[in-house]
Amino acid sequence: MGVSAPSQHDTDRKAVEELNDAYQKICIELKKVIVGQDKVIEELMTCIFSRGHALLVGVPGLAKTLLVSSLSQLLSLKFNRIQFTPDLMPSDITGTEVIAEDKATRERHFKFLQGPLFANILLADEINRTPPKTQAALLEAMQEKKVTIGGEDHLLEEPFFVLATQNPIEQEGTYPLPEAQLDRFMFNIMVDYPTDEEEFDIMQMVTSHEAAELNVVISQEQILRLQSIVKRVPVADDVLHYAKALSRHTRPKSDEAPDFIKRWLTWGAGPRASLNMVLAAKARAILHGQYHVSFDDIDAVAHPVLRHRIIPTFTAQSEGIQSDDVINKLLDSLKDYKYEAKR
């Protein structure tokens, strides 16, 4: 008798185990250079395997750049960093055409020189410090995965991720991203201060040890293959309805919106939030070695998906209510929904 070929289910199961194993190894390697930030690392990995882009918000000095550059080494991907400034032009990041001369024929022709945008992982440092025209060029590339120069398309190499940073406390001389452009980012990741114990460990690590050597955990080809597995992760209808309910309940003019949403929000999340919650929950599930999406996976990605897609009212701001406070209350208000679905 011949040996039967492995089924699609067996292949997917193997891929889930492979990705979970890679995630554990990545976390171990990152601990050589990063102290704490477990939640940030999980959300970054979730975003990457969902083919999304992330906005990292945190004050300077929290190792955002070090985290992203270290992650690119572990994933064996080309990494570029752009420090955004008020005088940065679109061609400074996308690249430009120059006149080149053929030495043999002496004929001149246009040659495209790629900008720093042509990388697998692009760190856009302080994206709100550059004018809207340059921001728009970056966001167009994020969406289209290509750059158009002189009427010719130049495709970006897959995988392509933009991880942009913003400083939440310094707003003078900045160009805040409009809500429609913020919506292009799958996740808004909050990078917070370390705990007392973590800060002590950081001081010991940075002042006492030489730079650690990081080992490649996963190749570019593996990343592309595992990304394709994410969309095949099954999701029950009840979980889909729950993700949809979270988005719809943020819309203050909707009949479904609870009273606190009508009081605290001027605008809610659009359909892209529902889609991103489901995709991100699929990636999180397999990162943790699960073979289907649970309500807990949706809850875990609700904050980074929703926090930049809802706009608090002046009343909420005067009461000190932040986006995360609204999301917390929203999740609490839908506990009965999950309870009924599980019965």
N, C-alpha and C positions, 0 to 999 in steps of 0.2 A: 504493500500500500504506500502511496506517496504521502508526503507531509503536506497538510493543508496550509494555505497561506493565512497569515494572521488577519483577523477581522479588523474593521475600522475601529470597533470599540476597544480592542486590545491595543491598537496603535495609539489611540487617544489616551488610554490609561497610562501607557508607557511614557507618553509626552508629559502628562500631568506629573508623574513621578520624577521625570527628568527636570522639569521646571522647578518643582518644589525643592529638589536636591540642589539645584543651582542657586536658588534664592537663599537657602541656608548657608551655602558656601560664600555667597556674596556678603551676607551679614557678618560672617566670621572674618573675612578679609577686611571689610570696612572698619571693623573694630580696631584694626592696627593703627588707623589714622584718625578715626572719628570716635568721640566719646558720646554715648547716648544717642539722641535723635532717632530712636528706633521707629517711631511713628512716621517721621519724615522719610526715612529710608523705605519703609513699606509703601508709602504713598507714591514715592518716586518710581519704584519698581512697578507698582500697579499701573501707573500712567504710561510707562514705557512699553509694557507688554499689551496695553490697550491701544497702542499707536496714537497716543495723545500727547499734548504739550502741557507744560506746567508753569505756573507763576509762583515763585518762592518769595514770600513776604517776611522780612525780618530785619532787625537793626544790624548795622555793620559789626563784623567780628564774630559771627556765629558759624563760621566755616562753611558757608554755602558754596563758595567757589571750590574749596578743597573737596567737598562732598561730591560735586558734579564731576570734577576732573578725575577723582579717584574712581568713580563709578564707570567712567569711560574707559579707564585702563582695564578694569575687571571684565568689561563687556567686549574688549578688543575692538573698540570703535574709534574712528577719527574724531578728535575733539578740537574745537576752536572756541575762543572767548573773544567777545566784542565788548569793550567798555564804551557804553553809549554816552555821548556828549552833545551839547546843544548845536555844535557845528558839523555833526556827522551827516553826510549826504547819503541818499539811497544807493548810489554807485559804490560808496565806500564799503558797503556790506554785500551787495549782490555781485559786484564785479563790473568791468567796463570793457568796451572795445577799443583797441589801439591799432594804429597802422603799422603793419609789419612788412618787411621787404624780403622777397625771395633772393638769396644771394646768387643763385645761378641765372635766373631770368631777369633780375632787377625789377620784377613786377611787384607792385604794392597791393596789399589786401588787408582787410580788417581781421583782426584776431581777438578772440574773447579771452580775457584774463579773469579767471574765477576769483570771486571775493571770499571772505571768511565764512560766508553763508554756506559754502559747499563743504559740509562736514556731516558726520552722523549725529553728533551731539553738539549743539550750539548753546553756549552760555551767553545770554544777552544780559549783561550786567547793567542794572539801573535803567531799565527800558523806558521809564518815565522821564528820563533826562534828555531824550532826543526829540526833535520836532515830529509832528504828526505825519509828515511826508515820509520820513525814514521808518517810523513805526509801521505805516501802512505797507511799505515795501517788504518788511519782515513778515507781517501778518499774511500778506498775499502768498508769500512763499510757503508759509506754514500750511495754508489751506490747499494750495494748488500743487505743492511739492515740485515746483519748477520756477525758473526765473526767465522772464522774456526780455531780451536785449536786442534792439535793432530789428524787431519783428521775428526773431528766432527764439524758440523755446530751448532752454537748457535744463534738463531734468536733474533733480537732486537725487543723490544716491540713497537708497533705502538701506536700513531704517534711518529716518530723519526725525530728530526731536529738538524742540526749542525749549530750553529751561531758562526762563527769564526771572530776574530778581527785581524787587522794589524795596525801597527803604520807606517804612510807614510813618516815620517821624519827621522827615525833612521834605517839605513840599515846596519851598521857595525855589523858583527857577525850574520847575518841572512841567511836564506836559502829560497830565493824567490820561490814561487810556480810556476812550469812550466805552460805554457799556457794551455796545455791539462788537467792539474789538476784544474786550475782556472775555466775551462769550466764546471766542475762538480757543481759549485755553480750557482744556478738560478739567484741570485741577487748579485750585488756589491753595497752596500749601503754606501753612503758618509755621515758621521756624522760630521757636521760642528760646528763652534763656535756659541754660543748663541748670540742673539742680545743684545744691550746695556740694554734694558728694561728687557729682560729675565735674564741676568746675575745679575741684581739688585734683581730680584725675587728669584733667586737661593741663593744668599747671605742671604736674609731674611729667606727663608725656612730652610736652613741647619743650620744656627746659632741660630735660635730662637725657632724652633718647635721640639717636640719629633717625633720619627719615626711614620709615619701614618700606620694604620692597613688597609690592602687591603682585599677586599671581593672577593671570587670566583665568576666568572661571567658565566663560561661555563665548563662543565665536559669533561672528556676524551672521553666518549662515544659520546657526542654531536659533538665533534670535528671530530671524525672519520666519523660520519654520514653526517656532513655538507661538509666534504672534497669530499665525493662521489657525492654531488650535483654539485660541481664546474664543473666537466667534462660535465654535461648535459646542461650547459648554452649555448643557441644557438648563433652561430656566422654567420653573413652573408658572402657570398663568397667574396664580395668586401672588407670586413674587413680582411679576410684571405689573400687575394692577397696583401693588403697593408702591412701586417706584413711580408709577404714573400719578398716584394719589399724592405722594410727597410733592411733586412738581405742581400739580394743579391746586393744591391747598395753599401755595405761596402767592397765588394771584388774587389781590385784594378785591377786584371787581367780580370775581367768580362767586357763584352761589355756594360753592363748596368751601370757600375760605372761612375759617373760624374768626370770631370777633377780634382776637388779638392780632391776627394777620391784617385785618382791615385797619386796625389802629396803628400798627407798627411799620407796615410796608406801603410804599407808593407804587412799587412795581415788583412783579414776581418772576419766576424762572420760566423760560420757554421750553418747547419740546426737546431742544438739544440737551437740556438737563436730564430729562428722563432717559434719553438714549445713552448719555455718558454714564449715568448711574448704573445702568444695566451692563454696559461694556466693562466698566471699572470693577463692578462686582464679580463679573466672570473672571477677570484677571486675578483679583484678590483670592477668589475661591481656589484656583489652581495653584497659586503661589503657596497656599496653605495646605496643598495636597487633597483638596476636596474635588469631587467629580460633578457637583451641581451647585447652583447658587442658592443661598439661604437668605432669610430676612436679615440676619446679622451682617451679611456681606453688604447688603444695601445700606444698612445703618452706618457701617464703617466708612463708606465712601460719600455719604450724604453731605457732610460738612465741606470737604474740599470741592465737591461738585457745585454746591448751592451757594457758598458764602460770597462769591463774586457775581452771582446772578440775581441777587435780591437787593433792593434799594430801600433802606430804612427811611421812615418819615422824620420830619423835624421833631415830632412828639417823641419818637423812639430815641433820637439822639439826645434830646434834652433830659430824658430819663436814664441816660447811660446804657441804653439797650444796644448791643452789638449784633451783627449778623449771626454769630454763633449762638447767641442767646435765643434768637428767634427760631433757629434750626433745632436747638435743644427742646424748646417748648413744642415745636411742631412734631418731632419724633415722639415726645411724651403723649401728645394728643391722639396719635395714631396707634397707640399700644393695643387698644381694643380691636382695631382692624386686624392686626397680626394674630391676636388671640383667637378671634373668630375663624380666621383662615386656617389655623393649625388644628382646629377641632375636627 
